[in-house]
Amino acid sequence: MALGLRQDRWRTPLLSRERLHSLSWIGDISYSLYLLHFPLQIAVMIWLAHWPYEQRVAVLGSPWFFLGFMTVATLLARWSYTYFEMPARKTLKTFLTKRLTLHPKAV
């Protein structure tokens, strides 16, 4: 919505180009977050498996638990993006660039 409203006639500090650009990391990590949230859910459920039912319900129903879960998932996704996805992307780009310059008809 913010990007849709971001036109030249909207000149508010909230929707400034710099503010929107500072939030672009959320889009960068979204795929990593998508991939990691389910294994993290499974790990939490395994961890809580031996707790009494009432305690599990209380923990899983807590907004603090949700906030903590999303914080951990976001940090893991940011780490994965920074230390796995970006280096893999650079390596693949270098490999394909060399391959295409040596053998332009190979790909």
Contact map, one row per residue, 1 for C-alpha under 8 A:
11111000000000000000000000000000000000000000000000000000000000000000000000000000000000000000000000000000000
11111100000000100000000000000000000000000000000000000000000000000000000000000000000000000000000000000000000
11111100000000100001000000000000000000000000000000000000000000000000000000000000000000000000000000000000000
11111110000000000000000000000000000000000000000000000000000000000000000000000000000000000000000000000000000
11111110010000100000000000000000000000000000000000000000000000000000000000000000000000000000000000000000000
01111111010000110000000000000000000000000000000000000000000000000000000000000000000000000000000000000000000
00011111111000000000000000000000000000000000000000000000000000000000000000000000000000000000000000000000000
00000111111000000000000000000000000000000000000000000000000000000000000000000000000000000000000000000000000
00000011111000000000000000000000000000000000000000000000000000000000000000000000000000000000000000000000000
00001111111100100000000000000000000000000000000000000000000000000000000000000000000000000000000000000000000
00000011111110110000000000000000000000000000000000000000000000000000000000000000000000000000000000000000000
00000000011111110000000000000000000000000000000000000000000000000000000000000000000000000000000000000000000
00000000001111110010000000000000000000000000000000000000000000000000000000000000000000000000000000000000000
00000000000111110010000000000000000000000000000000000000000000000000000000000000000000000000000000000000000
01101100011111111011000000000000000000000000000000000000000000000000000000000000000000000000000000000000000
00000100001111111111000000000000000000000000000000000000000000000000000000000000000000000000000000000000000
00000000000000111111100000000000000000000000000000000000000000000000000000000000000000000000000000000000000
00000000000000011111110000000000000000000000000000000000000000000000000000000000000000000000000000000000000
00000000000011111111111000000000000000000000000000000000000000000000000000000000000000000000000000000000000
00100000000000111111111100000000000000000000000000000000000000000000000000000000000000000000000000000000000
00000000000000001111111100000000000000000000000000000000000000000000000000000000000000000000000000000000000
00000000000000000111111110000000000000000000000000000000000000000000000000000000000000000000000000000000000
00000000000000000011111111100000000000000000000000000000000000000000000000000000000000000000000000000000000
00000000000000000001111111110000000000000000000000000000000000000000000000000000000000000000000000000000000
00000000000000000000011111111000000000000000000000000000000000000000000000000000000000000000000000000000000
00000000000000000000001111111100000000000000000000000000000000000000000000000000000000000000000000000000000
00000000000000000000001111111100000000000000000000000000000000000000000000000000000000000000000000000000000
00000000000000000000000111111110000000000000000000000000000000000000000000000000100000000000000000000000000
00000000000000000000000011111111100000000000000000000000000000000000000001001100100000000000000000000000000
00000000000000000000000001111111110000000000000000000000000000000000000000001000000000000000000000000000000
00000000000000000000000000011111111000000000000000000000000000000000000000000000000000000000000000000000000
00000000000000000000000000001111111100000000000000000000000000000000000000001101100000000000000000000000000
00000000000000000000000000001111111110000000000000000000000000000000000011011000000000000000000000000000000
00000000000000000000000000000111111111000000000000000000000000000000000000000000000000000000000000000000000
00000000000000000000000000000011111111100000000000000000000000000000000000000000000000000000000000000000000
00000000000000000000000000000001111111110000000000000000000000000000000010011000000000000000000000000000000
00000000000000000000000000000000111111111000000000000000000000000000000010000000000000000000000000000000000
00000000000000000000000000000000011111111100000000000000000000000000000000000000000000000000000000000000000
00000000000000000000000000000000001111111110000000000000000000000000000000000000000000000000000000000000000
00000000000000000000000000000000000111111111000000000000000000000000000010000000000000000000000000000000000
00000000000000000000000000000000000011111111100000000000000000000000000000000000000000000000000000000000000
00000000000000000000000000000000000001111111110000000000000000000000000000000000000000000000000000000000000
00000000000000000000000000000000000000111111111000000000000000000000000000000000000000000000000000000000000
00000000000000000000000000000000000000011111111100000000000000000000000000000000000000000000000000000000000
00000000000000000000000000000000000000001111111110000000000000000000000000000000000000000000000000000000000
00000000000000000000000000000000000000000111111110000000000000000000000000000000000000000000000000000000000
00000000000000000000000000000000000000000011111111000000000000000000000000000000000000000000000000000000000
00000000000000000000000000000000000000000001111111100001000000000000000000000000000000000000000000000000000
00000000000000000000000000000000000000000000111111100000000000000000000000000000000000000000000000000000000
00000000000000000000000000000000000000000000001111110000000000000000000000000000000000000000000000000000000
00000000000000000000000000000000000000000000000111111011000000000000000000000000000000000000000000000000000
00000000000000000000000000000000000000000000000001111111000000000000000000000000000000000000000000000000000
00000000000000000000000000000000000000000000000000111111100000000000000000000000000000000000000000000000000
00000000000000000000000000000000000000000000000000011111110000000000000000000000000000000000000000000000000
00000000000000000000000000000000000000000000000000111111111000000000000000000000000000000000000000000000000
00000000000000000000000000000000000000000000000100111111111100000000000000000000000000000000000000000000000
00000000000000000000000000000000000000000000000000001111111110000000000000000000000000000000000000000000000
00000000000000000000000000000000000000000000000000000111111111000000000000000000000000000000000000000000000
00000000000000000000000000000000000000000000000000000011111111001000000000000000000000000000000000000000000
00000000000000000000000000000000000000000000000000000001111111001100000000000000000000000000000000000000000
00000000000000000000000000000000000000000000000000000000111111101100000000000000000000000000000000000000000
00000000000000000000000000000000000000000000000000000000011111111100000000000000000000000000000000000000000
00000000000000000000000000000000000000000000000000000000000011111110000000000000000000000000000000000000000
00000000000000000000000000000000000000000000000000000000000001111111000000000000000000000000000000000000000
00000000000000000000000000000000000000000000000000000000001111111111100000000000000000000000000000000000000
00000000000000000000000000000000000000000000000000000000000111111111110000000000000000000000000000000000000
00000000000000000000000000000000000000000000000000000000000000111111111000000000000000000000000000000000000
00000000000000000000000000000000000000000000000000000000000000011111111100000000000000000000000000000000000
00000000000000000000000000000000000000000000000000000000000000001111111110000000000000000000000000000000000
00000000000000000000000000000000000000000000000000000000000000000111111111000000000000000000000000000000000
00000000000000000000000000000000000000000000000000000000000000000011111111100000000000000000000000000000000
00000000000000000000000000000000000000000000000000000000000000000001111111110000000000000000000000000000000
00000000000000000000000000000000100110010000000000000000000000000000111111111000000000000000000000000000000
00000000000000000000000000001000100000000000000000000000000000000000011111111100000000000000000000000000000
00000000000000000000000000000000000000000000000000000000000000000000001111111110000000000000000000000000000
00000000000000000000000000000000100100000000000000000000000000000000000111111111000000000000000000000000000
00000000000000000000000000001101100100000000000000000000000000000000000011111111100000000000000000000000000
00000000000000000000000000001001000000000000000000000000000000000000000001111111110000000000000000000000000
00000000000000000000000000000000000000000000000000000000000000000000000000111111111100000000000000000000000
00000000000000000000000000000001000000000000000000000000000000000000000000011111111110000000000000000000000
00000000000000000000000000011001000000000000000000000000000000000000000000001111111111000000000000000000000
00000000000000000000000000000000000000000000000000000000000000000000000000000111111111100000000000000000000
00000000000000000000000000000000000000000000000000000000000000000000000000000011111111100000000000000000000
00000000000000000000000000000000000000000000000000000000000000000000000000000011111111110000000000000000000
00000000000000000000000000000000000000000000000000000000000000000000000000000001111111111000000000000000000
00000000000000000000000000000000000000000000000000000000000000000000000000000000111111111100000000000000000
00000000000000000000000000000000000000000000000000000000000000000000000000000000011111111110000000000000000
00000000000000000000000000000000000000000000000000000000000000000000000000000000000111111111000000000000000
00000000000000000000000000000000000000000000000000000000000000000000000000000000000011111111100000000000000
00000000000000000000000000000000000000000000000000000000000000000000000000000000000001111111110000000000000
00000000000000000000000000000000000000000000000000000000000000000000000000000000000000111111111000000000000
00000000000000000000000000000000000000000000000000000000000000000000000000000000000000011111111100000000000
00000000000000000000000000000000000000000000000000000000000000000000000000000000000000001111111110000000000
00000000000000000000000000000000000000000000000000000000000000000000000000000000000000000111111111000000000
00000000000000000000000000000000000000000000000000000000000000000000000000000000000000000011111111100000000
00000000000000000000000000000000000000000000000000000000000000000000000000000000000000000001111111110000000
00000000000000000000000000000000000000000000000000000000000000000000000000000000000000000000111111111000000
00000000000000000000000000000000000000000000000000000000000000000000000000000000000000000000011111111100000
00000000000000000000000000000000000000000000000000000000000000000000000000000000000000000000001111111111010
00000000000000000000000000000000000000000000000000000000000000000000000000000000000000000000000111111111111
00000000000000000000000000000000000000000000000000000000000000000000000000000000000000000000000011111111000
00000000000000000000000000000000000000000000000000000000000000000000000000000000000000000000000001111111000
00000000000000000000000000000000000000000000000000000000000000000000000000000000000000000000000000111111111
00000000000000000000000000000000000000000000000000000000000000000000000000000000000000000000000000111111111
00000000000000000000000000000000000000000000000000000000000000000000000000000000000000000000000000010011111
00000000000000000000000000000000000000000000000000000000000000000000000000000000000000000000000000110011111
00000000000000000000000000000000000000000000000000000000000000000000000000000000000000000000000000010011111
